[in-house]
Amino acid sequence: PPGVPENEVVIDSFSCALRQVYSCNANGATPDIPISFSGTLYITSSKVCFYIDAQLHGKSLTVPLILPFARTVAISKGKSGSMIRVVLNDPAATDTEGEEEGNEQSAYIFTEFGEADTLDTALGLLEQMHDELQEAQAE
């Protein structure tokens, strides 16, 4: 499948959307804008891969998003119960002096799974793959 590294075997895939919130950095008067990108969520034994194939202003936009379970901090159902939240540790940023600034976290929200049982199936598989990788790293 597109967006999945060649050496990865897809365990399951789900049609859903990646929900992002965009903020204006130029002023505080512009409200945050939530945008959803439809695509396919692919789950492998070591990664969560999401592939967006969309049209934006008449141009084709193809974006693969790869989230390694090794950097995953948490996987949970969103507050509304209709979304999955995947939180990752980002690698430490390095400033101009070469000093590490520390780790930050990024959250990715997946929604619009259609049926509630589809969301639960995806959530269960994500949690299982995350737990198995954590157990393997602990050994």
Secondary structure, 3 states (H helix, E strand, C coil): CCCCCCCCCEEEEEEEEEEEEECCCCCCCCCCEEEEEEEEEEEECCEEEEEEEEEECCEEEEEEEEEEHHHEEEEEECCCCCEEEEEEEEEEEECCCCCEEEEEEEEEEEECCCCHHHHHHHHHHHHHHHHHHHHHHHC
